[in-house]
Amino acid sequence: MAEVLTQAAPAPQPLVAFTEDEVLFRDNVRQFAEQSIRPKVKEMDEKGVFDHGIIEQFFQLGLMGIEIPEQYGGAGGRFFESILAVEEVSRVDPSAGVVVDAQNTLVNNALLRWTTEEQKRRYLPKMASNTVGAYALSEAASGSDAFALQTRAELKGSEYVLNGRKMWITNGKEAGVFIMLATVDPSAGYKGITAFIVEKNFPGFSVGKKEDKLGIRASSTCELIMEDCRVPKENVLGEVGKGYKIAIETLNEGRIGIGAQMVGLARGAWEYAAKYAQERKQFGRSIGEFQGVQFQIAQMATEIEAARLMVYNAARMKDAGMNFVKEAAMTKLFASQVAERVASLSLEIYGGYGFTKDYPVEKYYRDAKIGKIYEGTSNMQLQTIAKLVMGGK
Ligand SMILES: Cc1cc2nc3c(=O)[nH]c(=O)nc-3n(C[C@H](O)[C@H](O)[C@H](O)COP(=O)(O)OP(=O)(O)OC[C@H]3O[C@@H](n4cnc5c(N)ncnc54)[C@H](O)[C@@H]3O)c2cc1C
């Protein structure tokens, strides 16, 4: 009888196992963040202005078009690499992290998924090489209830004419291309919502007030004003009336990005606290020798690890083509809670010094707060999770 050769299937890899390319990529981003971003973090935060040179370097390093295919000038990477980039940059500066995050996980993601071939040829090479993007959904009166938006789009001949104001738009100051959500028919409710690709130099478009914020101060957050803004018909993204689907699905991926930003932030704060605990002496020894402080460091490390695994799992699920909506919401919810706790405790480990601007931990604490607010507040994540888990998913 012929011998049956059984071959064991390869064992599934742990979530922290990376490919060689991923390790190389992560290490390059880490080194760049240390060398080129770290020295500028404090000044950018104080001035509330993002250093343009860093944006140029992001483009040179391929960090603004990570998933854009090489044929359009991008790096041809996977979503997981976008997540690694956001995590590593945010470890040094969460403001810089959100620049990379919004570009890759919101704007490029929407463009890659919903553009026609002609639009791809027109926009993807720009996004990969020199144009910052922004994603414009929120308005003054519509945040969590995003589809109550009022920005109006009316078809007049070969153009749509847009009127309205957007609020809170990340990268608003630097962006050249905007994914703009407007309604073509307010009476149709969410079914009137349509996505447009709007360029900064389109007639009738302008950038308004820039917010003065508690945290991620270097990342610009701006109002956008459209007064009879003329957008060519060919710039509809996806189908007319399907903007709500584009908005929801783009944000699902974006939330994993915010999870990565929060994990990077928590790691950054924790590293400072762990180091300071070795250096600071009280009662004749380093505070890190006290079990009370050791346990705080250990608890934080454990929570960061849990949040990180959730981020990696959600990202790998996305790359594997699985449904990741629940995991993305859980990831953002949990990672933002961890970031806030870790940044707060790291500040306490610095004692009074932590409360001053002479040390970097107070900035992480301020930056952490946004994780619970943008791309859907924590309550909105809980609503999504509750709907899915209670519906048996
Ligand atoms: C720094 C920053 C950057 C941002 N970047 C962008 C961007 O690039 N693009 C963009 O489109 N938007 C952006 N936003 C907007 C952001 O997404 C909204 O602020 C967020 O969705 C919350 O909306 P809101 O501020 O109107 O709060 P509201 O919706 O008014 O919520 C206020 C409170 O009520 C709670 N709440 C509301 N409804 C419910 C409910 N049904 N059940 C339980 N609780 C509820 C919320 O959880 C929250 O605690 C940004 C915001 C900030 C601050």
The ligand as an ORCA input file, in Angstrom:
! r2SCAN-3c Opt
* xyz 0 1
  C      -9.395     67.575     16.159
  C     -10.568     67.114     15.373
  C     -10.371     66.641     14.077
  C     -11.461     66.215     13.316
  N     -11.263     65.816     12.012
  C     -12.344     65.584     11.212
  C     -12.177     65.343      9.814
  O     -11.050     65.305      9.281
  N     -13.270     65.177      9.044
  C     -14.540     65.220      9.555
  O     -15.490     65.061      8.807
  N     -14.728     65.434     10.901
  C     -13.673     65.631     11.726
  N     -13.850     65.882     13.071
  C     -15.209     65.918     13.619
  C     -15.498     64.742     14.534
  O     -15.635     63.578     13.790
  C     -16.750     65.101     15.345
  O     -16.369     66.114     16.250
  C     -17.297     63.897     16.072
  O     -17.874     62.987     15.167
  C     -18.355     64.301     17.119
  O     -19.304     65.159     16.591
  P     -19.694     66.503     17.370
  O     -18.434     67.203     17.681
  O     -20.713     67.219     16.570
  O     -20.319     65.989     18.727
  P     -21.848     65.564     18.967
  O     -22.288     64.630     17.901
  O     -22.651     66.787     19.196
  O     -21.722     64.750     20.314
  C     -21.672     65.371     21.595
  C     -21.766     64.277     22.657
  O     -23.032     63.608     22.540
  C     -22.832     62.216     22.432
  N     -23.870     61.662     21.565
  C     -24.333     62.168     20.390
  N     -25.289     61.376     19.880
  C     -25.429     60.336     20.723
  C     -26.246     59.159     20.751
  N     -27.100     58.879     19.763
  N     -26.111     58.310     21.791
  C     -25.234     58.564     22.789
  N     -24.422     59.641     22.830
  C     -24.509     60.521     21.803
  C     -21.449     62.053     21.831
  O     -20.908     60.777     22.152
  C     -20.697     63.208     22.484
  O     -20.224     62.799     23.742
  C     -12.769     66.253     13.869
  C     -12.949     66.729     15.180
  C     -11.887     67.164     15.920
  C     -12.137     67.696     17.285
*
